[in-house]
Structures are given as structure tokens and as C-alpha cells.
Amino acid sequence: MSATPETTHGSGAVPTADRGSSGEPKLPLFALLSLATAVFITSLTETLPAGLLPAMSGSLGVSESATGQTVTIYALGTVLTAIPLSSMTAGWRRKRLLLTSMAGFAVANTVTAVSSLYSLTMVARFVAGVAAGLAWALLAGYARRMVATHQQGRAMAIAMAGIPVALCLGVPAGTFLGQVAGWRAAFLAMTVLTVVLLVWIVVAVPDYPGQGRGTRPRMLPTLRVPGVTPVLFVTLVFVLAHTILYAYIATFLAGRGMGDQTGLVLLVFGIASILSIWLVGAQIHQRLRAFTVGSALLVAVAALALALVGDNELLVYAAAALWGLGWGGVPTLLQTAVGDAGGESADAAQAMLVTLWNVAMAGGGVIGGILLEAAGVESFPWSVLVLMLPVLAVIVLARSHGFPVRRTGS
């Protein structure tokens, strides 16, 4: 998730594009796919430890709850540095900034892969979070600047596709690679992919000048816009609930005697998430409220199922599928809702949503670690269920603003 949205205008003209038989300019697909790969790397680097906690814990000589803080420190790196670094680098040319941020991932993942010291690993993860903050403040606007105005939605969809692919397929694949070749191989594979991407960016991605130092988004007035606060509350608590379980899913499954099936469970979750993304993408303009309510309900039901299924492996897989169906479309739903609610202050609202998203990611890692030490893995699904109750209440009550029954201009 980005920390500060890149402006869609400014210097740097849209490059001339080839035109199809209808005269419509063709999307610069090769360049946009490189941005999608960058998004994939940033998202997967953040969440990859979720499937590798037991192995990482053993190698680093710390508890699994301490290892779970590798997700927390990444999110903190993004939250603490994204806005100030984005301001400091506002005048940089965009391609230079993109290459710098992705090089940061190559360095951080390499150090993570070879480190045997917990402290060094945490430093590397913080650096990766800093690189993510730079990248997320840049990537969305970069995609929009590559195309004509009427194509910006499609360009954004292509570039942002790296998020669900990372969560749905990348983490299961990384978990499988970690089980076959060791967790360090999974991080080294990320480095190799990043090096390939650096060459891809140099060859395929156009350059644009920086935007200069603009006025920071006016946060407090935006909070007074009707509907913004309910969406931000739902974002914070929904993501917190999801992260508490997702960051420790390998540990949770190990407690159920399914530690060797973590990759398969995440694959089921991922396939269900992709289906959710497709459904939401097809119907969001007409059914944003219904899908948001449904998503929260599905995650709550999945949490209840995981709390009650005991050692029934089939029901664990069924719960993972419900969880994926509920979660997959949530980023799209919440970003759309806050953009609608924000109106003229949409940029500031998006910035706050992304910041709270990362705060929730960090908080989920911390709270999950505390729960693991204090109450064990059985507390995870119950905690998710408790948190989803106020989420559902706010979504249902925000029927006029935030999650309205009828969207303006839908």
C-alpha cells in the first residue's frame, strides 16, 4: 500500500503510443507489467515471512513470536519514513527513484537471506520497509502518467495486480520453496527477481521529471468529510484482524498438526482471493456496500470456523477458502470507498488509508506475538472474530456516507 499518492499530472507528457485498429492508443503493457512486478516484489517481501516463521525462528535462534516481528518492522519502516522521504525526493526524476527503491529491496532481501543474526535481519527488514515506502509513493502515479487520461484506470489495474498475485500465489510459492530448499532460498529468489526487474525498468520504463515540493495533504480537514472516518476505521481494524492471523498462519497450522500443509492452505486461500478480486472488480460500481458487508461477514465466519474446527483438516481448508473469498477484494473495496467519500480531498484520504493500513500491519504482528506468548495459537481466530464485530457494525451503520446504499455516479 502506498504512503502518499503520486499526482496524476504535472510535467512529463504521456509518451506517444501505438494505436490499434480502432484508433485507440495501445497500453504500454510491457512497461506496466514491470510496475506490476515491482508491486509484487514489495508486497511479497512484506508478507513472505508469514509462511516461513518456524524455519526462520530456528535459524535465527529466537522465538516464533519474535520472528513474527520481521513483518512488523517492515511495516514500521514504511510508516515512519514514507512521507518524509517522498518529500525529500520529490524533485528526483521518477525512473531514478524507482531504480533506487528497487535496488533497496535487492540489498535488503540479500542480507535477510544470508544473515544469522536476529538484529541484522531486523535492520534489513526495516530497510526493505523504507524502500517500500519510496516505491508505494511512486508506483500508482507512475502508471497513470504512462497513458492518456481515459486509460488511467486500466493502467492502474495492471500495475496494482502485483498485490493480489503476491498474496494469493507468491506467499504459497515462497513457502513451498522454503520447505524444499530452505527459507533463505526464498529470499535469494526475491533478490534474483529484483535484479531482473532492474534491467527491465532500464529497458522498458519511460522517465519523467519529479513533481517538486508540493503542499502536504490537509489531513485534519479531510477527517471531517462525511464518510472518510468510517472507512478509515474499517481499514485499520479489518487489516489488523487479518494480519494477526495471516502473519502467524504457519505457527497456527503447526499447532493444529498441519505445519507441513502451510503452502497448500495458503494456495487455497490464494485461489479464493483471486476469485474474490474478479467478482469485486466486475461488480464494485453497483455493489460496493454489499460486497464490503459480505467480505466482513465471510472473514468473521472463517475465523469462527477456524476457532471451532479442531483438528479437522478438511474444515480448515474450507475456512481458508472463506477467508480468501472475504479478503481478496478488500483492498479494492476500501480504496474505492475512501476515494468516493473523500471527494476533492481524495488524495489526502488515500494517504491516510495507506498509512493506517501499514500501522495495522505492524500492529497485527505485535499483537499476534503477544497473543502467541500469552494465550497460544488458539487465541488467533477468536481475536479476529472479536475485531470483525465492530467492523461489521460500522459498515452497516455508514449507509449514508462511507459505504452508501447508492454510490454517486455509479
C-alpha positions as CSV (number, residue, x, y, z in Angstrom):
1,M,0.0,0.0,0.0
2,S,1.3,3.4,-0.9
3,A,2.0,6.1,1.7
4,T,1.4,9.2,-0.4
5,P,-0.3,9.2,-3.8
6,E,1.7,10.5,-6.7
7,T,0.0,13.3,-8.5
8,T,-1.6,12.3,-11.9
9,H,-0.5,15.5,-13.6
10,G,2.5,17.8,-13.8
11,S,5.4,17.9,-16.2
12,G,6.1,14.9,-18.3
13,A,3.9,14.3,-21.3
14,V,2.3,10.9,-22.0
15,P,4.5,9.1,-24.5
16,T,3.2,8.5,-28.0
17,A,1.6,5.1,-28.1
18,D,0.9,2.7,-30.9
19,R,-2.7,2.6,-31.9
20,G,-4.9,-0.4,-32.5
21,S,-7.2,-0.9,-35.4
22,S,-9.9,1.3,-33.7
23,G,-7.5,4.2,-33.3
24,E,-7.4,3.7,-29.6
25,P,-3.8,4.2,-28.1
26,K,-2.4,0.8,-27.0
27,L,-1.5,0.5,-23.4
28,P,2.3,0.3,-22.8
29,L,1.8,-3.2,-21.5
30,F,5.5,-4.2,-21.2
31,A,6.2,-1.2,-19.1
32,L,3.1,-1.6,-17.0
33,L,3.9,-5.2,-16.3
34,S,7.3,-4.1,-14.9
35,L,5.5,-1.9,-12.5
36,A,3.2,-4.8,-11.6
37,T,6.3,-6.9,-10.9
38,A,7.7,-4.1,-8.7
39,V,4.4,-4.1,-6.7
40,F,4.6,-7.9,-6.5
41,I,8.1,-7.7,-5.0
42,T,7.2,-5.0,-2.4
43,S,4.1,-6.9,-1.3
44,L,5.7,-10.4,-1.2
45,T,8.8,-9.1,0.6
46,E,6.5,-7.8,3.3
47,T,4.4,-11.0,3.8
48,L,6.9,-13.8,2.9
49,P,7.9,-14.5,6.5
50,A,4.3,-15.5,7.2
51,G,4.9,-18.9,5.6
52,L,8.4,-19.3,6.9
53,L,8.2,-18.4,10.6
54,P,9.2,-21.8,12.1
55,A,12.2,-22.3,9.9
56,M,13.4,-18.7,10.3
57,S,12.9,-18.9,14.0
58,G,15.1,-21.9,14.3
59,S,17.9,-20.4,12.1
60,L,17.9,-17.1,13.9
61,G,17.7,-18.6,17.4
62,V,14.7,-16.7,18.6
63,S,11.0,-17.5,19.3
64,E,8.4,-17.5,16.6
65,S,6.7,-14.5,18.1
66,A,10.0,-12.6,17.8
67,T,10.4,-13.8,14.2
68,G,6.9,-12.5,13.5
69,Q,8.2,-9.0,14.2
70,T,10.1,-9.1,10.9
71,V,6.7,-8.3,9.4
72,T,6.1,-5.5,12.0
73,I,9.5,-3.8,11.4
74,Y,8.9,-3.8,7.7
75,A,5.6,-2.0,8.1
76,L,7.2,0.4,10.6
77,G,9.9,1.2,8.1
78,T,7.2,2.2,5.6
79,V,5.0,4.2,8.1
80,L,7.9,6.1,9.7
81,T,9.8,7.1,6.5
82,A,7.5,7.1,3.5
83,I,6.1,10.7,3.8
84,P,9.3,12.5,4.8
85,L,11.4,10.5,2.2
86,S,8.8,11.2,-0.5
87,S,9.0,14.9,0.2
88,M,12.9,14.8,0.2
89,T,13.0,13.0,-3.1
90,A,10.1,14.9,-4.8
91,G,12.5,16.6,-7.2
92,W,14.2,13.4,-8.3
93,R,13.5,12.0,-11.7
94,R,10.9,9.2,-11.4
95,K,13.0,6.5,-13.1
96,R,16.0,7.2,-10.9
97,L,13.8,7.0,-7.8
98,L,12.1,3.8,-8.9
99,L,15.5,2.1,-9.6
100,T,16.8,3.3,-6.2
101,S,13.8,1.9,-4.3
102,M,14.0,-1.5,-6.1
103,A,17.8,-1.7,-5.5
104,G,17.0,-1.3,-1.8
105,F,14.9,-4.4,-2.0
106,A,17.7,-6.3,-3.6
107,V,20.1,-5.4,-0.8
108,A,17.6,-6.0,2.0
109,N,16.5,-9.4,0.8
110,T,20.1,-10.5,0.2
111,V,21.1,-9.5,3.7
112,T,18.0,-11.3,5.1
113,A,18.9,-14.4,3.2
114,V,22.5,-14.6,4.5
115,S,22.0,-13.2,8.0
116,S,22.3,-15.5,11.0
117,L,21.8,-12.6,13.5
118,Y,18.3,-11.6,14.5
119,S,19.4,-7.9,14.9
120,L,20.9,-7.7,11.4
121,T,17.8,-9.4,10.0
122,M,15.6,-6.8,11.6
123,V,17.7,-4.0,10.2
124,A,17.5,-5.5,6.8
125,R,13.7,-5.8,7.1
126,F,13.4,-2.1,8.2
127,V,15.5,-1.1,5.1
128,A,13.1,-3.1,3.0
129,G,10.2,-1.2,4.5
130,V,11.9,2.1,3.8
131,A,12.3,1.0,0.1
132,A,8.6,0.0,0.1
133,G,7.6,3.5,1.3
134,L,9.5,5.1,-1.6
135,A,8.1,2.7,-4.1
136,W,4.5,2.9,-3.0
137,A,4.6,6.7,-3.1
138,L,5.7,6.5,-6.7
139,L,4.2,3.4,-8.5
140,A,0.5,4.4,-8.7
141,G,1.2,7.8,-10.2
142,Y,3.9,6.3,-12.5
143,A,1.3,4.0,-14.1
144,R,-1.1,6.9,-14.6
145,R,1.5,9.1,-16.2
146,M,2.2,6.5,-18.9
147,V,-1.2,6.7,-20.5
148,A,-3.9,9.0,-21.6
149,T,-6.4,10.2,-19.0
150,H,-9.2,7.8,-20.1
151,Q,-6.8,4.8,-19.8
152,Q,-5.6,5.5,-16.4
153,G,-8.0,3.1,-14.7
154,R,-6.8,0.2,-16.8
155,A,-3.2,1.1,-16.3
156,M,-3.7,1.3,-12.5
157,A,-5.4,-2.1,-12.6
158,I,-2.5,-3.7,-14.4
159,A,0.2,-2.2,-12.2
160,M,-1.6,-2.9,-8.9
161,A,-2.3,-6.5,-9.9
162,G,1.0,-7.4,-8.2
163,I,-0.7,-7.1,-4.8
164,P,-3.2,-9.9,-5.1
165,V,-0.7,-12.1,-7.1
166,A,1.8,-11.7,-4.3
167,L,-0.6,-12.5,-1.5
168,C,-2.5,-15.2,-3.4
169,L,0.3,-17.0,-5.2
170,G,3.6,-15.5,-4.1
171,V,3.4,-16.5,-0.5
172,P,2.4,-20.1,-1.1
173,A,5.1,-20.4,-3.8
174,G,7.7,-18.9,-1.4
175,T,6.5,-21.2,1.4
176,F,6.9,-24.2,-0.9
177,L,10.4,-23.1,-2.0
178,G,11.3,-22.6,1.6
179,Q,10.2,-26.1,2.5
180,V,12.1,-27.6,-0.4
181,A,15.3,-25.6,-0.4
182,G,15.2,-23.7,2.8
183,W,13.8,-20.3,3.8
184,R,17.0,-18.5,2.7
185,A,16.4,-19.7,-0.9
186,A,13.1,-17.9,-0.9
187,F,14.6,-14.6,-0.1
188,L,17.5,-15.1,-2.5
189,A,14.9,-15.8,-5.2
190,M,13.4,-12.4,-4.5
191,T,16.8,-10.9,-5.0
192,V,17.2,-12.6,-8.4
193,L,13.8,-11.4,-9.5
194,T,14.6,-7.9,-8.4
195,V,17.9,-7.8,-10.4
196,V,15.9,-8.9,-13.4
197,L,13.4,-6.2,-12.8
198,L,16.1,-3.5,-12.5
199,V,17.2,-4.4,-16.1
200,W,13.5,-4.5,-17.2
201,I,12.9,-1.0,-15.8
202,V,16.0,0.4,-17.5
203,V,14.9,-1.0,-20.9
204,A,11.2,-0.6,-20.8
205,V,10.0,2.2,-18.4
206,P,9.9,5.8,-19.6
207,D,11.3,8.5,-17.4
208,Y,9.5,11.6,-16.0
209,P,10.7,14.6,-14.1
210,G,9.9,15.0,-10.4
211,Q,6.9,17.0,-9.2
212,G,8.7,19.4,-7.0
213,R,7.8,20.0,-3.4
214,G,4.0,20.4,-3.2
215,T,1.8,21.2,-0.3
216,R,1.3,18.3,2.0
217,P,-2.3,16.8,2.1
218,R,-4.5,18.5,4.6
219,M,-5.3,15.6,6.9
220,L,-7.5,17.1,9.7
221,P,-10.0,18.8,7.4
222,T,-10.3,15.6,5.4
223,L,-11.2,13.7,8.6
224,R,-14.3,16.0,8.9
225,V,-15.5,15.0,5.4
226,P,-18.6,12.7,5.9
227,G,-17.8,9.1,5.3
228,V,-14.0,9.3,5.5
229,T,-13.6,8.4,9.2
230,P,-15.8,5.3,9.0
231,V,-13.8,3.9,6.0
232,L,-10.5,4.6,7.8
233,F,-11.8,2.9,11.0
234,V,-12.9,-0.2,9.0
235,T,-9.5,-0.2,7.2
236,L,-7.5,-0.1,10.5
237,V,-9.5,-2.8,12.3
238,F,-10.1,-5.0,9.3
239,V,-6.4,-5.1,8.3
240,L,-5.4,-5.6,12.0
241,A,-7.7,-8.6,12.3
242,H,-6.5,-10.1,9.1
243,T,-2.8,-9.6,9.9
244,I,-3.0,-11.1,13.4
245,L,-3.9,-14.5,11.8
246,Y,-2.1,-14.2,8.5
247,A,1.3,-13.2,10.0
248,Y,1.3,-16.3,12.2
249,I,-0.6,-18.7,9.9
250,A,2.4,-21.2,9.7
251,T,2.5,-21.3,13.5
252,F,-1.3,-21.6,13.8
253,L,-1.3,-24.5,11.4
254,A,1.6,-26.2,13.1
255,G,-0.4,-26.1,16.3
256,R,-3.1,-28.0,14.5
257,G,-0.7,-30.6,13.3
258,M,-0.7,-29.1,9.8
259,G,2.6,-27.4,9.7
260,D,3.7,-29.3,6.5
261,Q,0.5,-28.1,4.7
262,T,1.0,-24.4,5.1
263,G,1.7,-23.9,1.5
264,L,-1.4,-25.8,0.4
265,V,-3.6,-23.9,2.8
266,L,-2.2,-20.6,1.5
267,L,-2.8,-21.8,-2.0
268,V,-6.5,-22.4,-1.3
269,F,-6.7,-19.0,0.4
270,G,-5.0,-17.5,-2.7
271,I,-7.2,-19.1,-5.3
272,A,-10.3,-18.0,-3.3
273,S,-8.8,-14.5,-3.1
274,I,-8.3,-14.3,-6.9
275,L,-12.0,-15.3,-7.4
276,S,-12.9,-12.5,-4.9
277,I,-10.9,-10.0,-6.7
278,W,-12.5,-10.9,-10.0
279,L,-16.0,-10.7,-8.6
280,V,-15.4,-7.4,-6.9
281,G,-13.8,-5.9,-10.0
282,A,-16.8,-6.9,-12.1
283,Q,-19.5,-5.6,-9.7
284,I,-17.9,-2.9,-7.5
285,H,-19.6,0.1,-9.2
286,Q,-23.1,-1.4,-8.5
287,R,-22.5,-3.3,-5.3
288,L,-19.7,-1.7,-3.2
289,R,-21.7,-1.7,0.0
290,A,-23.0,-5.3,-0.5
291,F,-19.5,-6.6,-1.2
292,T,-18.0,-4.8,1.7
293,V,-20.6,-6.2,4.1
294,G,-20.2,-9.7,2.5
295,S,-16.4,-9.6,2.8
296,A,-16.5,-8.7,6.5
297,L,-19.1,-11.5,7.1
298,L,-17.0,-14.1,5.3
299,V,-13.9,-13.3,7.2
300,A,-15.8,-13.4,10.5
301,V,-17.4,-16.8,9.6
302,A,-14.0,-18.1,8.6
303,A,-12.5,-17.0,11.9
304,L,-15.3,-18.7,13.8
305,A,-14.8,-21.9,11.8
306,L,-11.1,-21.9,12.5
307,A,-11.8,-21.5,16.2
308,L,-14.2,-24.5,16.2
309,V,-12.9,-27.0,13.7
310,G,-10.4,-28.6,16.0
311,D,-8.1,-31.0,14.0
312,N,-10.5,-31.5,11.0
313,E,-8.2,-30.7,8.1
314,L,-11.0,-30.5,5.5
315,L,-12.8,-27.8,7.5
316,V,-9.5,-25.9,7.9
317,Y,-9.2,-25.8,4.1
318,A,-12.9,-24.7,3.8
319,A,-12.3,-21.9,6.3
320,A,-9.2,-20.8,4.4
321,A,-11.4,-20.6,1.2
322,L,-14.0,-18.5,3.0
323,W,-11.2,-16.3,4.4
324,G,-9.8,-15.8,0.9
325,L,-13.2,-15.0,-0.6
326,G,-13.8,-12.4,2.1
327,W,-10.3,-10.8,2.0
328,G,-9.3,-10.8,-1.7
329,G,-11.4,-7.8,-2.8
330,V,-10.9,-5.8,0.4
331,P,-8.1,-3.5,-0.8
332,T,-10.1,-2.5,-3.9
333,L,-13.3,-2.0,-1.9
334,L,-11.7,0.2,0.8
335,Q,-9.6,2.3,-1.6
336,T,-12.7,2.9,-3.8
337,A,-14.8,3.7,-0.7
338,V,-12.4,6.2,0.7
339,G,-11.9,7.8,-2.8
340,D,-15.7,8.2,-3.1
341,A,-16.0,9.6,0.4
342,G,-13.1,12.0,0.1
343,G,-14.3,13.7,-3.0
344,E,-12.0,16.7,-3.6
345,S,-9.9,15.5,-0.6
346,A,-9.5,12.0,-2.1
347,D,-5.7,12.2,-2.2
348,A,-5.4,13.1,1.5
349,A,-7.9,10.4,2.3
350,Q,-6.0,7.8,0.3
351,A,-2.8,8.8,2.0
352,M,-4.4,8.3,5.4
353,L,-5.8,4.9,4.4
354,V,-2.4,3.7,3.3
355,T,-0.7,4.9,6.4
356,L,-3.3,3.2,8.6
357,W,-3.0,0.1,6.5
358,N,0.7,-0.2,7.4
359,V,0.0,0.7,11.0
360,A,-2.4,-2.2,11.1
361,M,0.1,-4.5,9.5
362,A,2.7,-3.5,12.2
363,G,0.1,-3.8,15.0
364,G,-1.0,-7.2,13.8
365,G,2.5,-8.5,14.1
366,V,2.9,-7.1,17.6
367,I,-0.5,-8.2,18.9
368,G,-0.1,-11.6,17.3
369,G,3.2,-12.1,19.0
370,I,1.7,-11.1,22.4
371,L,-1.2,-13.4,21.9
372,L,1.1,-16.3,20.9
373,E,3.1,-15.9,24.1
374,A,0.2,-15.2,26.4
375,A,-2.6,-17.4,25.1
376,G,-1.3,-19.6,22.4
377,V,-2.4,-20.2,18.8
378,E,-6.0,-20.9,19.7
379,S,-6.4,-17.2,20.5
380,F,-5.8,-16.1,16.9
381,P,-9.2,-16.9,15.3
382,W,-11.2,-15.7,18.4
383,S,-9.3,-12.4,18.3
384,V,-10.1,-12.0,14.6
385,L,-13.8,-12.7,15.3
386,V,-13.9,-10.1,18.1
387,L,-12.3,-7.4,15.9
388,M,-14.6,-8.1,13.0
389,L,-17.8,-7.3,15.0
390,P,-17.2,-3.5,15.2
391,V,-16.0,-3.6,11.5
392,L,-19.4,-5.1,10.5
393,A,-21.3,-2.6,12.7
394,V,-19.6,0.4,11.2
395,I,-20.1,-0.8,7.6
396,V,-23.8,-1.4,8.3
397,L,-24.3,1.9,10.0
398,A,-22.4,4.0,7.4
399,R,-25.2,3.7,4.9
400,S,-25.3,7.4,4.0
401,H,-21.6,8.2,3.8
402,G,-18.7,5.8,3.7
403,F,-20.5,2.7,2.5
404,P,-23.6,4.3,1.0
405,V,-26.6,2.3,-0.3
406,R,-26.3,4.2,-3.6
407,R,-22.9,5.4,-4.9
408,T,-22.7,8.8,-6.5
409,G,-22.1,8.4,-10.3
410,S,-22.2,4.7,-10.2
